[in-house]
Amino acid sequence: EKMDTFLKYLQNASLKKSMVGYAVIALFSVVTASLFTRYLCIGWLNVLLERMEEGSYSSDSVFIYLSRVGKESPVILTVIAMIHNYCIFVYTLIAFAVTASIFVEKKIKTGMHAMEEAVNAIYTGDLGHEMTFRSNDEIGQLCGLFEKMRIRLIQDRQRQWEEEEEQRKINSAFAHDMRTPLTVIKGYTEFLKKYVPQGKVSEDMLLDRL
């Protein structure tokens, strides 16, 4: 339970604090694994040396052997001694490689992938793609800025649409107001063109129409 709480803390902590936290976990793992491995190696060496030395064996023989292991030593004892002496270096490399991989995957890669999807969505005009990545670290804050930008773009587009709609209404009303008198003028013009040349419209009627 405490480990789960600690991992959740690392998930929301800053990149620097998370890196230190993962390093502590790696160091703890290295120390624990090394101590356990050395304990097993000493146990095996005790058993093997006791059989080999028989009467000359003492409790300090294993530590003396570890300090003077060489080419003339039996292969099995040499292998166990090497594991005892160098396991900490192997575990250190493995632990920090695994920890670094987890750190990049959990703290950086996930957030960067979310930002990449958000950028691609905005580029293609899809403003409905919500940023789902949540964290209190620097990557999470950057993702939060992307989400605010997306919302702002939606608001700007909505406002632009409303302004364009209002402009269309104004243009429609203006066109309607202009169309009525223009229609009347067009009708009088056609009337005059048709009947004035024929003499069917008197001067008084023409003045009355005008």
C-alpha positions as CSV (number, residue, x, y, z in Angstrom):
1,E,0.0,0.0,0.0
2,K,2.8,2.4,0.9
3,M,4.5,1.5,-2.4
4,D,1.4,2.3,-4.3
5,T,1.1,5.6,-2.6
6,F,4.7,6.4,-3.3
7,L,4.3,5.5,-7.0
8,K,1.2,7.8,-7.2
9,Y,3.3,10.5,-5.7
10,L,6.0,10.0,-8.3
11,Q,3.4,10.1,-11.1
12,N,2.3,13.6,-10.0
13,A,5.7,14.9,-8.8
14,S,8.0,17.1,-10.9
15,L,10.4,15.5,-13.3
16,K,13.3,16.2,-11.0
17,K,11.6,14.7,-7.9
18,S,10.4,11.8,-9.9
19,M,13.9,11.1,-11.1
20,V,15.3,11.1,-7.6
21,G,12.5,8.9,-6.4
22,Y,13.0,6.3,-9.1
23,A,16.8,6.4,-8.4
24,V,16.0,5.7,-4.7
25,I,13.9,2.7,-5.8
26,A,16.7,1.5,-8.0
27,L,19.3,1.8,-5.3
28,F,17.1,0.0,-2.8
29,S,16.5,-2.8,-5.3
30,V,20.3,-3.1,-5.9
31,V,21.2,-3.2,-2.2
32,T,18.4,-5.8,-1.5
33,A,19.2,-8.0,-4.4
34,S,23.0,-7.8,-3.7
35,L,22.7,-8.7,-0.1
36,F,20.4,-11.6,-0.9
37,T,22.7,-12.9,-3.6
38,R,25.8,-12.5,-1.5
39,Y,24.1,-14.4,1.3
40,L,23.3,-17.3,-1.0
41,C,26.8,-17.3,-2.4
42,I,28.4,-17.4,1.1
43,G,26.0,-20.2,2.0
44,W,27.1,-22.3,-1.1
45,L,30.7,-21.5,-0.5
46,N,30.4,-22.6,3.1
47,V,28.9,-25.9,2.0
48,L,31.5,-26.5,-0.7
49,L,34.6,-25.5,1.3
50,E,33.5,-27.6,4.2
51,R,33.4,-30.6,2.0
52,M,36.7,-29.8,0.4
53,E,38.7,-28.8,3.4
54,E,37.0,-31.0,5.9
55,G,39.1,-30.8,9.1
56,S,40.9,-27.6,8.2
57,Y,37.7,-25.7,7.5
58,S,36.7,-22.8,9.8
59,S,33.9,-20.2,9.8
60,D,36.4,-17.7,8.4
61,S,37.5,-19.9,5.4
62,V,34.9,-18.5,3.0
63,F,36.0,-14.9,3.5
64,I,39.6,-15.9,3.2
65,Y,38.8,-17.7,0.0
66,L,36.9,-14.8,-1.4
67,S,40.0,-12.6,-0.9
68,R,42.4,-15.0,-2.6
69,V,40.3,-16.6,-5.3
70,G,42.5,-17.2,-8.4
71,K,43.0,-19.4,-11.6
72,E,44.0,-22.4,-9.5
73,S,40.6,-22.4,-7.7
74,P,37.9,-24.9,-8.7
75,V,35.6,-23.5,-11.4
76,I,32.4,-23.8,-9.4
77,L,34.0,-21.9,-6.5
78,T,35.4,-19.3,-8.8
79,V,32.0,-18.7,-10.4
80,I,30.3,-18.4,-7.0
81,A,33.0,-16.0,-5.8
82,M,32.7,-13.8,-8.9
83,I,29.0,-13.7,-8.5
84,H,29.5,-12.7,-4.9
85,N,32.0,-10.0,-5.7
86,Y,30.5,-8.5,-8.9
87,C,26.7,-9.0,-8.5
88,I,26.3,-5.4,-7.2
89,F,27.7,-3.9,-10.4
90,V,25.5,-6.1,-12.6
91,Y,22.4,-5.3,-10.5
92,T,23.2,-1.6,-10.6
93,L,23.3,-1.6,-14.4
94,I,20.1,-3.6,-14.7
95,A,18.2,-1.6,-12.0
96,F,19.1,1.8,-13.4
97,A,18.4,0.7,-17.0
98,V,15.0,-0.6,-16.0
99,T,14.3,2.5,-13.9
100,A,15.3,4.9,-16.6
101,S,13.0,3.0,-19.1
102,I,10.1,3.2,-16.6
103,F,10.8,6.9,-16.0
104,V,10.7,7.7,-19.7
105,E,7.6,5.6,-20.3
106,K,5.6,6.9,-17.4
107,K,6.8,10.5,-17.1
108,I,7.7,11.6,-20.6
109,K,6.6,9.3,-23.4
110,T,2.9,9.1,-22.3
111,G,2.6,12.9,-22.1
112,M,4.5,13.5,-25.3
113,H,2.2,11.0,-27.1
114,A,-0.9,12.8,-25.8
115,M,0.5,16.1,-27.0
116,E,1.3,14.7,-30.4
117,E,-2.2,13.4,-30.8
118,A,-3.6,16.8,-29.7
119,V,-1.4,18.7,-32.2
120,N,-2.4,16.4,-35.1
121,A,-6.1,16.8,-34.2
122,I,-5.8,20.6,-34.1
123,Y,-3.8,20.5,-37.4
124,T,-6.6,18.6,-39.1
125,G,-9.3,20.9,-37.7
126,D,-10.6,18.5,-35.1
127,L,-11.1,20.6,-32.0
128,G,-13.2,18.0,-30.3
129,H,-10.2,15.9,-29.3
130,E,-9.8,16.4,-25.5
131,M,-6.4,16.2,-23.8
132,T,-6.8,13.2,-21.5
133,F,-3.3,13.2,-19.9
134,R,-3.4,14.5,-16.4
135,S,-0.3,15.1,-14.2
136,N,1.1,17.8,-12.0
137,D,4.6,17.6,-13.4
138,E,6.0,19.8,-16.2
139,I,4.7,17.6,-19.0
140,G,1.3,17.6,-17.4
141,Q,1.3,21.4,-17.2
142,L,2.3,21.6,-20.8
143,C,-0.6,19.3,-21.7
144,G,-2.9,21.6,-19.7
145,L,-1.8,24.5,-21.8
146,F,-2.6,22.6,-24.9
147,E,-6.1,21.9,-23.5
148,K,-6.6,25.6,-22.7
149,M,-5.5,26.5,-26.2
150,R,-8.0,24.0,-27.7
151,I,-10.8,25.5,-25.6
152,R,-9.8,29.0,-26.7
153,L,-9.8,28.0,-30.3
154,I,-13.3,26.5,-29.9
155,Q,-14.5,29.8,-28.3
156,D,-12.9,31.9,-31.0
157,R,-14.5,29.7,-33.8
158,Q,-17.9,30.0,-32.1
159,R,-17.6,33.7,-31.8
160,Q,-16.5,34.0,-35.4
161,W,-19.5,31.9,-36.5
162,E,-21.9,34.1,-34.5
163,E,-20.4,37.3,-36.1
164,E,-20.6,35.8,-39.6
165,E,-24.2,34.8,-38.9
166,E,-25.1,38.3,-37.7
167,Q,-23.4,39.8,-40.8
168,R,-25.5,37.5,-43.0
169,K,-28.7,38.7,-41.3
170,I,-27.7,42.3,-41.8
171,N,-26.9,41.7,-45.4
172,S,-30.2,39.9,-45.9
173,A,-32.2,42.7,-44.3
174,F,-30.4,45.4,-46.3
175,A,-30.9,43.5,-49.6
176,H,-34.6,43.2,-48.8
177,D,-34.9,46.9,-48.1
178,M,-33.2,47.8,-51.3
179,R,-35.1,45.2,-53.4
180,T,-38.5,46.8,-52.8
181,P,-37.9,50.3,-54.2
182,L,-35.7,48.9,-57.0
183,T,-38.6,46.6,-58.1
184,V,-41.0,49.6,-58.2
185,I,-38.5,51.7,-60.3
186,K,-37.9,48.7,-62.6
187,G,-41.7,48.4,-63.1
188,Y,-42.1,52.1,-64.0
189,T,-39.2,51.9,-66.4
190,E,-40.7,49.0,-68.2
191,F,-44.1,50.8,-68.3
192,L,-42.7,53.9,-69.8
193,K,-40.6,52.1,-72.3
194,K,-43.7,50.2,-73.5
195,Y,-46.4,52.9,-73.6
196,V,-44.6,56.2,-74.1
197,P,-43.4,55.5,-77.7
198,Q,-47.0,54.4,-78.6
199,G,-48.4,57.7,-77.3
200,K,-50.7,55.9,-74.9
201,V,-49.4,57.9,-71.9
202,S,-50.4,61.5,-71.7
203,E,-48.1,64.2,-70.3
204,D,-50.4,64.6,-67.3
205,M,-50.4,60.9,-66.6
206,L,-46.6,60.8,-67.0
207,L,-46.1,63.7,-64.5
208,D,-48.6,62.0,-62.2
209,R,-46.6,58.7,-62.3
210,L,-43.3,60.5,-61.7
